[in-house]
């Protein structure tokens, strides 16, 4: 199989290594808008044939993985769909929710095959939680508690264009809550604070934020995010139901320590970043994409799913700025 990869930055190189680990190993065609970058990546990987983006698309690979900068996602997806090439695209699928919704409609109208990279859907813990909920093991949910906390903040240059903590960080929690429960989020109330680097506030962001979500069946969920979690990269989701509870992310690598006198859990070293925490999930989502290309499974994460998560992030950001709860429109409106 001939696979194209557009964008060979940090995420792109991770995808390239995962693609080259597939069996049988595909022929990998690398492209990047920055001159010489694809050639350098091909040398580092000792595999892959460098191309310009136009050359890659004109060569009509069997499928294409898009890990370019966010503004390039929509035009690349549209070109691939028009060429009848299946696409895996990193999130967000477009810079704004409005563009993402328009692209979702475009994909549907042209019967395109486009999977979006919300990797948590392929993490064993989240898969187990979804299965437990769907089986009735937990009963009905009364609350969910999610946290995504980085050990250290990214570069200020990134934060200046990221759209805010809810859009670049909590969007994963918004997506996974929809995916596990099968419910829509209808209201968001958010608050934030800055106690770290003053430069984060200067670019219009917060370093810690919390959102209270109301689902369409009345279930409540809290989503907490932070740029400063010195204990390590902390990603968890707690589901509390009428018959039982589960926590995703509770293992030997959890980024906390017990305060109980006899508590010695967890004993392992905390994950340092998201790529380490979700290494298995990143591999599994590309395995799923290959199955999707072969027509063996339904699309595990559509552009509509990604747009829905982005809309919730927008509502959280609007609530943060206004100090008021924000209602979300009914799905499809």
Backbone bond lengths (Angstrom), bond angles and torsions (degrees), N, CA, C in turn:
res aa  C-N    CA-C-N  psi(-1)  N-CA   C-N-CA  omega(-1)  CA-C   N-CA-C  phi
1 X - - - 1.468 - - 1.525 110.15 -
2 X 1.316 116.43 138.98 1.465 122.44 178.34 1.526 108.40 -101.38
3 X 1.333 116.01 117.36 1.454 121.66 -177.82 1.518 110.15 -115.73
4 X 1.325 116.45 132.07 1.449 121.28 175.18 1.515 110.85 -95.94
5 X 1.320 116.66 144.98 1.467 122.65 175.44 1.515 108.09 -131.59
6 X 1.336 116.52 117.52 1.461 121.92 178.69 1.522 108.86 -105.67
7 X 1.335 116.05 118.55 1.457 121.07 -178.64 1.505 110.80 101.15
8 X 1.332 116.96 107.68 1.469 120.56 -176.79 1.533 110.77 -121.58
9 X 1.340 114.75 45.57 1.456 120.43 169.37 1.519 109.45 -80.65
10 X 1.339 117.04 -153.59 1.467 120.43 -175.43 1.528 111.96 -60.03
11 X 1.341 117.05 -50.79 1.461 120.32 -179.35 1.522 110.35 -67.93
12 X 1.329 116.69 -41.39 1.455 120.34 -179.64 1.517 112.71 -60.79
13 X 1.329 117.37 -41.38 1.462 120.26 179.46 1.530 110.70 -67.67
14 X 1.320 117.48 -35.35 1.457 119.75 175.43 1.529 110.35 -62.98
15 X 1.336 116.39 -44.59 1.462 119.64 177.13 1.524 111.05 -62.90
16 X 1.326 117.18 -39.55 1.468 120.55 -179.40 1.525 110.19 -60.01
17 X 1.311 117.14 -45.57 1.471 120.26 -179.36 1.522 110.73 -65.24
18 X 1.328 116.81 -38.08 1.463 119.74 178.25 1.524 111.15 -68.58
19 X 1.328 117.12 -37.63 1.464 120.21 178.13 1.526 110.86 -66.11
20 X 1.322 116.71 -40.23 1.463 120.29 -179.39 1.525 112.57 -71.00
21 X 1.330 116.98 -14.48 1.464 121.15 177.34 1.523 112.14 -87.40
22 X 1.352 116.97 -7.20 1.456 120.06 178.65 1.518 110.08 -66.13
23 X 1.340 115.25 150.24 1.455 120.71 175.95 1.526 109.96 -122.46
24 X 1.333 117.49 126.00 1.469 126.75 -2.52 1.528 110.45 -70.00
25 X 1.328 115.68 151.90 1.456 120.19 -176.73 1.530 110.09 -67.79
26 X 1.326 116.82 129.07 1.468 119.46 179.81 1.525 111.56 -79.19
27 X 1.330 115.75 163.19 1.461 121.04 167.52 1.521 106.33 -81.23
28 X 1.330 116.68 123.35 1.458 120.74 -174.18 1.516 110.06 -106.26
29 X 1.333 115.61 125.68 1.459 122.57 178.42 1.517 107.93 -107.71
30 X 1.323 117.63 119.00 1.458 122.69 -174.71 1.526 111.32 -102.67
31 X 1.319 115.96 139.29 1.467 120.32 176.76 1.517 109.32 -145.25
32 X 1.323 115.27 149.61 1.462 121.30 177.82 1.517 106.95 -155.08
33 X 1.330 116.10 144.25 1.463 120.41 -179.14 1.522 112.41 -69.54
34 X 1.330 117.12 -20.20 1.462 120.93 -179.12 1.521 110.00 -84.94
35 X 1.315 118.45 124.19 1.467 121.37 -176.54 1.530 112.34 -56.16
36 X 1.307 116.20 133.60 1.451 122.57 176.08 1.516 115.21 82.39
37 X 1.337 117.67 -11.59 1.464 120.23 -175.10 1.518 111.99 -69.49
38 X 1.327 117.44 -42.82 1.461 120.22 179.58 1.524 110.52 -64.18
39 X 1.325 116.58 -38.40 1.466 120.24 179.00 1.534 110.41 -64.34
40 X 1.327 116.62 -42.59 1.461 120.22 178.44 1.525 110.84 -63.30
41 X 1.338 116.79 -42.81 1.460 120.57 179.86 1.523 110.91 -64.06
42 X 1.323 117.21 -40.46 1.462 120.83 178.95 1.530 110.15 -60.46
43 X 1.327 116.31 -38.90 1.459 120.00 178.27 1.515 112.24 -66.64
44 X 1.335 116.88 -40.54 1.460 120.53 179.99 1.531 111.89 -66.47
45 X 1.326 115.22 -35.27 1.462 119.85 -176.89 1.520 112.97 -85.84
46 X 1.321 115.78 -14.35 1.463 120.91 -174.64 1.524 110.28 55.78
47 X 1.310 116.17 30.76 1.464 122.76 179.31 1.513 107.71 -167.22
48 X 1.305 116.31 162.24 1.452 119.75 178.71 1.504 111.29 97.44
49 X 1.315 116.08 140.19 1.459 121.90 -179.21 1.522 108.65 -108.46
50 X 1.330 118.79 115.60 1.461 120.80 -177.13 1.520 112.34 -69.55
51 X 1.311 115.52 142.68 1.454 123.26 179.16 1.532 107.97 -143.19
52 X 1.322 116.49 163.97 1.453 119.39 162.11 1.523 106.21 -79.05
53 X 1.330 116.90 165.56 1.459 119.94 179.49 1.522 110.22 -60.81
54 X 1.335 117.34 -43.42 1.468 120.38 179.39 1.522 111.30 -62.43
55 X 1.323 117.20 -44.13 1.461 120.70 179.61 1.526 111.31 -61.95
56 X 1.341 115.80 -39.37 1.451 118.61 -179.55 1.530 110.58 -62.82
57 X 1.325 117.03 -48.31 1.461 120.31 -178.85 1.525 111.33 -65.29
58 X 1.323 116.66 -38.31 1.462 120.05 179.59 1.517 112.71 -67.46
59 X 1.345 116.66 -23.89 1.463 120.13 179.42 1.527 112.11 -78.57
60 X 1.326 117.37 -7.11 1.462 124.65 175.74 1.537 112.22 51.71
61 X 1.321 116.65 68.20 1.466 119.55 175.47 1.525 110.39 -65.68
62 X 1.324 116.63 166.25 1.464 120.85 179.39 1.528 111.69 -69.61
63 X 1.312 116.31 -26.29 1.467 121.80 177.55 1.520 107.52 -162.67
64 X 1.339 115.41 164.90 1.454 119.11 -177.58 1.523 109.62 -138.72
65 X 1.335 116.36 140.97 1.459 123.76 175.78 1.525 107.62 -111.36
66 X 1.330 116.81 126.22 1.459 122.22 -177.19 1.520 109.48 -108.25
67 X 1.330 115.77 114.68 1.463 122.50 177.89 1.527 109.35 -129.04
68 X 1.314 116.34 28.15 1.461 122.18 179.40 1.526 109.84 -77.46
69 X 1.326 116.86 -179.31 1.458 121.13 176.82 1.526 109.89 -62.90
70 X 1.333 116.54 148.60 1.464 121.48 -173.59 1.530 113.97 -51.57
71 X 1.348 121.26 -43.60 1.467 119.52 -179.17 1.523 113.98 -59.64
72 X 1.336 117.68 -20.96 1.467 120.80 -179.50 1.524 112.63 -86.32
73 X 1.320 118.09 -12.17 1.460 119.93 -173.67 1.521 112.91 -59.53
74 X 1.333 116.13 -54.37 1.472 118.78 -174.26 1.524 112.37 -59.77
75 X 1.340 120.24 -51.66 1.471 117.88 -179.42 1.522 113.36 -62.27
76 X 1.332 117.73 -35.30 1.461 119.87 178.82 1.527 111.27 -68.07
77 X 1.319 116.34 -42.97 1.467 119.88 177.59 1.525 110.13 -60.80
78 X 1.319 117.42 -44.91 1.461 120.79 -178.94 1.530 111.43 -61.90
79 X 1.318 116.62 -42.50 1.466 119.67 179.06 1.528 110.94 -63.85
80 X 1.316 116.55 -41.83 1.459 119.82 -179.95 1.524 111.62 -67.32
81 X 1.325 116.51 -41.64 1.464 119.87 179.21 1.530 110.48 -62.24
82 X 1.324 116.45 -43.39 1.466 120.04 179.13 1.534 111.39 -64.02
83 X 1.323 116.50 -27.83 1.468 121.02 177.75 1.522 111.92 -88.70
84 X 1.335 117.42 3.48 1.460 123.28 179.43 1.536 111.68 61.87
85 X 1.348 115.75 39.88 1.462 121.75 178.33 1.533 108.22 -107.97
86 X 1.334 119.09 122.91 1.471 120.57 176.18 1.524 111.13 -60.62
87 X 1.342 116.21 144.83 1.464 121.46 -172.22 1.521 111.15 -128.49
88 X 1.335 115.12 136.82 1.459 122.22 161.76 1.515 105.72 -110.50
89 X 1.338 117.80 124.62 1.466 121.31 -177.44 1.515 109.76 -126.42
90 X 1.331 115.37 132.68 1.458 119.89 174.53 1.528 110.05 -63.50
91 X 1.328 115.14 152.40 1.458 119.36 175.31 1.532 109.06 -83.08
92 X 1.330 118.23 154.99 1.457 126.18 -7.87 1.522 111.05 -74.00
93 X 1.314 115.82 153.28 1.457 119.40 -176.85 1.530 111.52 -71.50
94 X 1.321 117.04 -17.91 1.464 122.37 178.48 1.528 108.33 -157.31
95 X 1.338 118.19 160.66 1.469 120.74 -176.73 1.526 114.63 -63.05
96 X 1.336 118.33 -29.41 1.461 121.03 -178.52 1.527 109.59 -129.83
97 X 1.336 115.20 160.54 1.458 119.85 178.53 1.523 110.53 -63.86
98 X 1.330 117.24 -38.99 1.467 120.14 179.63 1.523 111.02 -59.83
99 X 1.343 116.69 -43.74 1.457 120.24 178.26 1.528 110.95 -67.32
100 X 1.318 116.83 -37.05 1.461 120.20 179.27 1.523 111.48 -64.32
101 X 1.341 116.59 -40.81 1.456 120.15 177.70 1.522 111.33 -65.91
102 X 1.339 116.11 -40.15 1.467 119.72 177.69 1.521 110.74 -63.86
103 X 1.332 116.55 -40.88 1.459 120.27 178.98 1.525 110.38 -66.87
104 X 1.326 117.82 -38.62 1.459 120.84 177.33 1.530 110.72 -58.67
105 X 1.326 115.85 -42.64 1.471 120.04 177.76 1.521 111.17 -65.35
106 X 1.336 116.88 -40.37 1.459 121.86 178.48 1.537 110.10 -60.25
107 X 1.324 116.15 -46.06 1.463 120.93 -179.88 1.527 110.46 -61.05
108 X 1.328 115.99 -44.13 1.463 120.30 179.84 1.520 111.54 -64.41
109 X 1.337 116.11 -44.63 1.464 120.44 -178.47 1.524 111.78 -61.42
110 X 1.339 116.94 -33.47 1.464 121.54 -177.43 1.532 112.77 -100.75
111 X 1.352 115.87 8.93 1.467 121.86 178.19 1.528 111.52 53.32
112 X 1.332 115.41 42.25 1.453 120.72 179.66 1.517 112.35 -78.00
113 X 1.322 115.37 156.94 1.464 122.57 176.07 1.519 106.91 -108.83
114 X 1.345 116.96 106.11 1.462 121.89 -175.50 1.522 109.40 -138.14
115 X 1.323 116.29 115.13 1.466 122.94 176.12 1.520 108.87 -103.60
116 X 1.343 116.89 134.55 1.456 122.10 -178.92 1.535 109.78 -102.28
117 X 1.330 115.86 145.88 1.462 122.04 -171.21 1.508 116.14 -85.07
118 X 1.315 118.21 65.36 1.469 120.90 168.44 1.520 106.86 -94.00
119 X 1.330 116.55 89.35 1.455 122.04 -166.65 1.520 113.83 -68.38
120 X 1.333 118.36 -21.14 1.465 118.62 -177.37 1.532 111.85 -62.09
121 X 1.328 117.56 -23.78 1.458 120.74 178.15 1.530 112.27 -63.48
122 X 1.338 116.74 -12.91 1.461 120.70 -177.25 1.531 112.18 -112.47
123 X 1.321 117.10 4.49 1.455 122.38 178.48 1.531 109.57 -77.57
124 X 1.340 118.52 134.01 1.469 120.41 -176.80 1.525 114.23 -55.03
125 X 1.329 117.02 -39.15 1.455 119.44 -179.09 1.516 112.81 -65.32
126 X 1.323 117.14 -45.93 1.457 120.22 178.78 1.529 111.20 -66.79
127 X 1.327 117.27 -35.87 1.466 120.61 176.17 1.527 110.82 -63.00
128 X 1.326 116.53 -42.21 1.464 120.36 177.93 1.517 110.87 -64.40
129 X 1.327 117.77 -41.05 1.463 120.80 179.88 1.523 111.06 -63.73
130 X 1.310 116.57 -41.82 1.474 119.83 179.32 1.527 110.84 -64.58
131 X 1.330 115.93 -42.68 1.456 120.22 178.77 1.525 111.28 -62.63
132 X 1.332 116.61 -42.84 1.466 120.84 -179.93 1.519 110.99 -63.51
133 X 1.332 116.95 -41.47 1.461 119.99 179.19 1.521 110.75 -66.16
134 X 1.336 116.26 -47.56 1.466 119.75 -176.71 1.529 112.72 -65.19
135 X 1.341 116.23 -28.93 1.465 119.47 -179.45 1.524 112.98 -77.88
136 X 1.330 117.24 -12.40 1.461 121.11 -176.43 1.504 114.01 89.57
137 X 1.335 116.44 2.14 1.462 121.08 -177.98 1.521 112.51 -58.11
138 X 1.333 117.24 -33.25 1.472 121.12 -177.24 1.521 112.49 -92.54
139 X 1.325 116.96 -5.18 1.459 119.46 -172.55 1.516 109.79 73.25
140 X 1.322 116.60 -148.50 1.464 119.04 175.28 1.527 109.02 -92.44
141 X 1.326 115.73 143.62 1.458 120.61 -178.02 1.516 110.66 -81.58
142 X 1.327 115.55 133.81 1.463 118.51 171.26 1.514 111.67 -102.09
143 X 1.371 117.22 -22.38 1.465 118.53 179.15 1.521 110.88 -163.34
144 X 1.329 113.93 155.85 1.455 122.61 173.23 1.520 107.69 -132.33
145 X 1.335 115.54 145.43 1.455 120.56 177.72 1.520 108.78 -131.78
146 X 1.319 116.31 119.28 1.468 121.62 -177.98 1.518 109.97 -118.01
147 X 1.325 115.00 146.54 1.462 120.23 174.69 1.524 108.98 -141.21
148 X 1.323 115.39 137.17 1.464 122.50 169.93 1.519 106.47 -134.18
149 X 1.329 116.37 114.62 1.464 120.50 -175.39 1.525 109.72 -135.69
150 X 1.312 115.89 124.44 1.463 121.37 176.68 1.521 110.21 -83.54
151 X 1.317 115.57 149.33 1.463 119.74 177.94 1.524 111.19 -65.03
152 X 1.323 116.07 -39.65 1.467 122.10 179.66 1.525 109.02 -143.34
153 X 1.321 118.71 151.29 1.468 120.15 -179.56 1.511 112.10 -70.57
154 X 1.339 116.89 151.94 1.464 120.12 173.98 1.525 110.14 -72.97
155 X 1.314 115.89 -178.84 1.465 120.89 -178.84 1.524 111.16 -61.73
156 X 1.328 115.67 145.30 1.465 120.63 178.61 1.529 110.46 -58.51
157 X 1.324 117.54 -34.53 1.469 120.69 179.21 1.527 110.53 -59.70
158 X 1.318 117.16 -38.21 1.467 120.29 176.70 1.522 110.46 -68.00
159 X 1.325 116.84 -46.27 1.458 120.18 -177.22 1.524 112.12 -62.72
160 X 1.314 116.76 -30.08 1.469 120.81 -179.37 1.519 112.15 -64.66
161 X 1.336 117.43 -22.37 1.469 120.50 -177.48 1.525 113.21 -123.42
162 X 1.345 117.42 8.11 1.462 119.99 -174.25 1.520 113.98 -78.99
163 X 1.333 116.76 -17.90 1.455 119.79 -176.96 1.517 113.60 91.47
164 X 1.336 117.02 -5.00 1.457 119.92 177.50 1.519 112.67 111.76
165 X 1.324 114.89 162.64 1.462 122.72 -174.05 1.528 112.25 -59.39
166 X 1.318 117.77 -38.33 1.462 119.59 179.85 1.526 111.62 -67.36
167 X 1.342 116.25 -37.58 1.465 119.00 -175.44 1.522 112.97 -77.98
168 X 1.325 118.78 -33.98 1.464 118.39 -176.33 1.519 112.87 -99.51
169 X 1.317 117.85 -11.13 1.464 120.70 -175.86 1.537 111.56 -123.73
170 X 1.321 117.00 -61.74 1.468 120.71 -175.34 1.520 113.59 -69.98
171 X 1.317 117.97 -15.18 1.468 120.47 179.32 1.522 110.78 -55.59
172 X 1.344 117.56 -31.68 1.460 120.53 177.35 1.529 111.02 -66.03
173 X 1.334 117.08 -39.14 1.456 120.57 177.77 1.527 110.86 -67.99
174 X 1.327 116.95 -40.20 1.468 119.83 178.42 1.530 110.33 -61.01
175 X 1.325 116.10 -43.10 1.459 119.39 179.88 1.520 111.09 -64.35
176 X 1.324 117.29 -45.59 1.467 119.81 -173.82 1.523 111.35 -70.45
177 X 1.327 118.16 -31.22 1.468 120.28 176.59 1.527 109.85 -65.92
178 X 1.335 117.80 -43.61 1.467 120.73 175.62 1.518 110.73 -61.01
179 X 1.329 116.15 -43.42 1.467 121.11 -174.12 1.528 111.59 -68.25
180 X 1.321 117.40 -43.62 1.462 120.30 -178.18 1.524 111.38 -70.08
181 X 1.333 117.22 -44.42 1.465 120.38 -174.03 1.518 113.54 -85.82
182 X 1.335 117.26 -24.16 1.453 120.26 -174.00 1.519 112.67 71.16
183 X 1.328 117.56 16.41 1.470 122.49 -178.64 1.514 110.53 -111.37
184 X 1.307 115.13 158.77 1.462 121.14 175.57 1.530 109.80 -94.47
185 X 1.320 116.61 148.38 1.461 123.05 174.77 1.519 107.93 -91.45
186 X 1.335 116.89 123.83 1.458 120.39 -171.86 1.523 113.25 -109.42
187 X 1.337 118.05 -15.09 1.470 120.06 178.92 1.522 109.89 -151.30
188 X 1.340 114.87 144.22 1.464 122.00 179.97 1.523 109.23 -134.45
189 X 1.323 115.52 133.72 1.462 120.78 170.89 1.520 107.22 -127.12
190 X 1.328 117.98 125.90 1.466 121.49 -171.63 1.526 111.97 -130.16
191 X 1.319 114.11 150.48 1.462 122.74 173.40 1.534 107.61 -138.73
192 X 1.352 116.25 156.29 1.456 120.02 179.32 1.516 111.21 -146.89
193 X 1.332 115.69 167.47 1.454 120.25 179.02 1.520 110.08 -150.76
194 X 1.324 115.39 163.55 1.462 122.75 176.03 1.523 108.90 -132.78
195 X 1.338 116.21 115.97 1.458 121.27 176.34 1.516 111.18 -127.72
196 X 1.353 117.07 1.57 1.454 121.53 -178.71 1.514 111.62 -104.74
197 X 1.314 116.35 -132.46 1.461 122.63 -177.21 1.532 110.36 -62.15
198 X 1.343 118.75 121.68 1.465 120.83 178.66 1.520 113.09 -59.10
199 X 1.322 117.91 -23.04 1.464 121.14 -179.47 1.520 111.47 -63.65
200 X 1.343 117.61 -27.19 1.470 119.97 178.59 1.525 109.98 -64.73
201 X 1.322 116.60 -43.45 1.464 119.82 176.25 1.519 111.36 -66.43
202 X 1.313 116.48 -34.95 1.466 120.35 -178.00 1.523 112.65 -65.25
203 X 1.332 117.46 -26.97 1.476 119.56 177.03 1.523 111.14 -94.72
204 X 1.338 116.85 10.65 1.455 120.77 172.75 1.515 115.53 88.55
205 X 1.332 118.12 16.63 1.458 120.69 -178.61 1.522 109.80 -113.99
206 X 1.332 115.79 172.05 1.453 122.47 172.13 1.522 108.01 -118.12
207 X 1.338 117.00 157.88 1.463 118.09 179.24 1.518 112.77 -98.81
208 X 1.329 117.23 -11.19 1.461 121.85 174.88 1.529 107.80 -144.31
209 X 1.331 116.61 138.49 1.462 119.75 -178.79 1.521 109.62 -149.08
210 X 1.319 115.57 151.66 1.457 122.05 176.71 1.518 109.10 -135.74
211 X 1.327 115.77 141.73 1.459 120.48 178.55 1.527 109.09 -131.21
212 X 1.310 115.53 135.93 1.455 122.19 172.73 1.523 107.24 -100.82
213 X 1.333 116.66 120.98 1.459 122.04 -177.78 1.532 109.92 -108.45
214 X 1.314 115.63 143.55 1.461 121.52 170.83 1.518 108.06 -115.65
215 X 1.338 116.18 122.87 1.449 120.85 178.50 1.524 109.90 -85.58
216 X 1.325 116.26 165.44 1.465 119.44 -172.50 1.526 113.66 -70.08
217 X 1.341 118.26 -8.92 1.467 120.72 174.57 1.516 111.85 -104.91
218 X 1.346 116.31 9.55 1.453 121.36 177.90 1.518 114.86 93.26
219 X 1.333 118.03 -8.18 1.468 120.66 177.40 1.525 110.26 -61.52
220 X 1.325 116.51 141.33 1.456 121.69 178.36 1.524 110.32 -103.44
221 X 1.321 115.80 145.64 1.463 121.28 176.99 1.521 108.88 -141.14
222 X 1.317 116.19 142.85 1.458 120.65 172.66 1.523 108.59 -115.26
223 X 1.324 114.92 140.77 1.458 121.96 178.86 1.518 107.84 -126.96
224 X 1.329 116.05 119.97 1.461 121.97 -179.27 1.524 109.16 -115.75
225 X 1.322 116.64 138.91 1.468 121.45 177.60 1.521 109.14 -138.01
226 X 1.330 115.29 147.24 1.460 119.68 177.17 1.516 110.68 -150.37
227 X 1.330 115.36 149.74 1.467 122.02 174.91 1.530 111.33 -90.47
228 X 1.335 117.24 -12.47 1.467 120.72 -173.24 1.524 110.70 -124.35
229 X 1.302 117.14 90.70 1.454 120.78 176.34 1.525 107.84 -128.96
230 X 1.320 114.90 83.81 1.456 120.68 -171.74 1.511 115.11 -59.09
231 X 1.350 117.55 -18.84 1.466 120.37 179.16 1.524 112.08 -72.46
232 X 1.342 116.92 -16.72 1.459 120.49 179.91 1.513 111.45 135.12
233 X 1.325 115.27 -178.70 1.468 121.09 179.45 1.524 108.43 -74.93
234 X 1.321 116.00 118.69 1.467 121.76 -171.76 1.520 110.14 -118.83
235 X 1.316 116.81 112.86 1.467 122.37 176.78 1.522 107.73 -129.98
236 X 1.343 116.62 116.65 1.460 121.29 -179.11 1.521 109.94 -143.04
237 X 1.325 114.58 157.26 1.457 121.31 171.48 1.519 108.03 -143.30
238 X 1.316 115.82 123.60 1.456 121.38 177.82 1.521 109.66 -107.15
239 X 1.330 116.02 128.02 1.453 122.13 176.46 1.521 108.17 -112.03
240 X 1.327 116.59 121.19 1.454 120.78 -179.74 1.521 109.10 -115.86
241 X 1.334 115.08 120.99 1.454 120.24 -176.58 1.511 113.13 -122.47
242 X 1.317 115.05 175.72 1.465 120.91 -178.70 1.519 112.47 -67.92
243 X 1.357 117.31 -21.30 1.464 120.86 -177.77 1.525 113.87 -118.11
244 X 1.318 118.56 -11.00 1.458 119.46 -178.86 1.509 111.57 -179.94
245 X 1.318 115.84 169.88 1.467 121.89 -179.01 1.521 109.78 -135.17
246 X 1.322 115.63 150.96 1.457 122.65 176.20 1.518 108.58 -138.53
247 X 1.352 115.97 150.29 1.455 120.07 172.36 1.516 109.74 -128.13
248 X 1.313 116.30 125.41 1.458 122.49 172.01 1.525 107.95 -84.50
249 X 1.339 117.29 137.90 1.452 121.24 177.87 1.509 114.21 91.68
250 X 1.329 116.89 9.57 1.466 121.04 179.06 1.531 107.27 -97.76
251 X 1.332 116.28 94.84 1.460 120.36 -179.07 1.525 109.67 -152.26
252 X 1.312 117.26 -170.12 1.464 120.83 -174.72 1.521 112.87 -67.18
253 X 1.352 117.59 -12.87 1.462 121.11 179.91 1.527 112.72 -102.81
254 X 1.332 117.55 8.74 1.464 120.36 -179.30 1.530 110.58 -59.18
255 X 1.317 115.36 143.34 1.472 120.83 -174.10 1.525 111.39 -92.64
256 X 1.321 116.12 57.64 1.465 120.89 174.97 1.520 107.70 -160.62
257 X 1.316 116.65 171.54 1.456 122.39 176.02 1.533 109.12 -132.34
258 X 1.326 115.52 147.31 1.455 120.39 179.45 1.532 110.09 -73.11
259 X 1.335 116.09 140.82 1.465 121.52 176.66 1.524 111.89 -92.86
260 X 1.337 117.02 -3.86 1.459 119.90 -177.97 1.530 110.58 -72.99
261 X 1.341 117.33 146.47 1.472 120.93 -176.83 1.529 113.77 -54.10
262 X 1.340 116.50 -38.36 1.464 120.16 -178.04 1.526 111.96 -98.27
263 X 1.305 116.51 7.71 1.457 119.45 -175.01 1.519 112.92 -81.73
264 X 1.315 117.02 121.01 1.461 120.54 176.16 1.528 110.49 -127.81
265 X 1.319 115.53 24.92 1.457 121.05 179.63 1.521 108.79 -111.50
266 X 1.308 118.59 141.30 1.470 128.38 -4.36 1.530 111.77 -85.01
267 X 1.313 116.04 158.17 1.452 120.90 -176.30 1.526 112.96 -101.05
268 X 1.321 117.46 -14.49 1.461 120.73 -176.00 1.513 113.21 -83.93
269 X 1.331 115.43 -179.98 1.462 122.42 177.35 1.523 109.43 -88.50
270 X 1.314 116.72 133.25 1.460 120.72 -179.14 1.525 110.67 -66.23
271 X 1.334 115.64 149.28 1.456 120.41 173.89 1.526 109.07 -63.24
272 X 1.329 115.46 148.07 1.460 119.32 -178.05 1.525 113.20 -98.44
273 X 1.339 117.90 -19.51 1.465 120.27 -177.87 1.525 110.34 -159.55
274 X 1.332 115.68 173.06 1.463 120.47 -174.95 1.527 112.64 -68.32
275 X 1.339 117.28 -34.40 1.466 120.02 -178.96 1.528 110.31 -64.27
276 X 1.309 116.64 -36.88 1.468 121.44 178.01 1.523 110.47 -72.02
277 X 1.329 116.18 -45.32 1.467 121.14 -179.04 1.531 111.68 -60.88
278 X 1.324 117.09 -38.86 1.462 119.85 -173.93 1.531 113.33 -112.96
279 X 1.322 116.80 28.82 1.467 120.23 -178.55 1.526 111.71 -55.83
280 X 1.326 116.96 -45.57 1.462 120.75 -179.53 1.519 111.24 -65.48
281 X 1.330 116.75 -39.98 1.461 120.63 -179.17 1.529 111.29 -66.76
282 X 1.330 117.21 -38.49 1.465 119.71 178.17 1.522 111.14 -62.53
283 X 1.324 116.84 -37.69 1.470 119.40 176.46 1.521 111.00 -68.81
284 X 1.323 116.41 -42.76 1.458 120.91 -175.78 1.527 111.92 -65.80
285 X 1.345 117.85 -34.74 1.458 118.08 -178.42 1.523 111.76 -68.91
286 X 1.343 117.69 -30.47 1.463 119.58 176.38 1.519 110.81 -76.58
287 X 1.336 117.97 -33.02 1.460 120.21 171.72 1.533 109.56 -59.62
288 X 1.329 115.95 -42.91 1.459 120.48 179.02 1.521 110.88 -64.75
289 X 1.329 117.42 -38.74 1.465 120.27 178.53 1.524 110.63 -61.77
290 X 1.314 117.23 -41.69 1.463 119.66 177.36 1.525 110.81 -61.64
291 X 1.333 116.78 -40.08 1.465 120.31 176.75 1.524 110.83 -64.71
292 X 1.341 116.65 -37.54 1.464 121.02 176.83 1.525 110.70 -64.34
293 X 1.330 117.21 -43.18 1.465 121.37 178.63 1.525 110.50 -60.76
294 X 1.329 116.41 -37.46 1.465 120.67 179.77 1.517 112.57 -78.65
295 X 1.332 117.66 -4.23 1.455 120.89 178.89 1.511 114.31 79.10
296 X 1.335 117.09 22.00 1.462 120.89 -174.62 1.527 113.18 -91.88
297 X 1.332 118.46 -20.53 1.468 121.87 -177.61 1.518 110.15 -137.13
298 X 1.323 115.05 163.81 1.463 121.16 170.65 1.530 108.81 -77.55
299 X 1.321 117.05 159.19 1.457 121.61 -178.95 1.536 109.99 -62.44
300 X 1.340 118.45 119.02 1.469 120.56 -177.13 1.525 114.74 -78.90
301 X 1.343 118.03 -13.17 1.468 120.39 178.17 1.518 108.77 -159.53
302 X 1.321 116.59 104.38 1.454 121.83 -174.93 1.526 112.21 -88.76
303 X 1.320 115.24 168.75 1.458 120.07 174.76 1.520 110.92 -63.14
304 X 1.319 117.51 -32.35 1.465 120.54 176.67 1.521 110.71 -63.90
305 X 1.341 117.10 -41.56 1.467 120.80 176.90 1.526 110.62 -58.03
306 X 1.327 115.96 -45.24 1.459 120.54 -178.55 1.524 111.18 -64.90
307 X 1.335 116.17 -40.92 1.462 120.37 178.81 1.523 111.22 -64.38
308 X 1.331 116.76 -37.21 1.466 120.39 179.39 1.524 110.99 -64.30
309 X 1.330 116.91 -41.71 1.466 120.29 177.50 1.524 110.64 -64.99
310 X 1.325 116.50 -39.07 1.465 120.55 178.79 1.528 111.29 -64.29
311 X 1.323 117.11 -37.44 1.462 120.61 179.12 1.530 111.13 -63.95
312 X 1.328 116.77 -37.50 1.466 120.24 177.48 1.527 110.10 -67.30
313 X 1.329 116.45 -41.02 1.464 120.20 177.07 1.522 111.06 -61.91
314 X 1.332 116.64 -39.84 1.472 120.54 176.46 1.526 110.66 -60.75
315 X 1.330 116.23 -43.34 1.463 120.44 -179.58 1.527 110.55 -64.64
316 X 1.329 117.09 -39.96 1.461 120.62 178.11 1.521 110.79 -63.69
317 X 1.324 116.51 -42.37 1.460 120.16 178.27 1.524 111.00 -64.54
318 X 1.333 117.04 -40.83 1.465 120.77 178.40 1.520 110.80 -63.86
319 X 1.330 117.43 -39.80 1.461 120.86 177.82 1.518 111.00 -66.42
320 X 1.341 116.54 -40.52 1.460 120.89 177.92 1.525 110.60 -58.32
321 X 1.311 116.75 -42.14 1.460 121.69 -176.72 1.521 112.77 -75.92
322 X 1.346 117.19 -32.73 1.465 120.28 -175.98 1.526 113.24 -94.94
323 X 1.335 116.52 -23.35 1.456 119.49 -174.89 1.514 113.40 78.31
324 X 1.327 117.07 7.89 1.455 122.70 -178.55 1.522 110.88 -116.99
325 X 1.326 116.74 153.10 1.466 120.96 174.15 1.527 108.55 -65.82
326 X 1.310 116.27 145.89 1.465 121.75 -179.40 1.520 108.94 -120.95
327 X 1.322 116.34 126.98 1.455 121.78 175.04 1.525 109.46 -86.29
328 X 1.314 116.22 142.34 1.448 120.60 176.00 1.518 109.82 -99.00
329 X 1.333 117.79 145.40 1.461 119.68 178.49 1.512 111.09 -66.25
330 X 1.316 117.07 156.76 1.444 121.13 176.80 1.522 109.27 -60.78
331 X 1.339 118.11 148.99 1.471 121.03 -179.12 1.520 111.60 -53.13
332 X 1.336 115.30 136.46 1.461 121.12 178.66 1.505 114.29 85.40
333 X 1.362 118.19 -0.57 1.455 120.68 179.34 1.519 111.54 -111.64
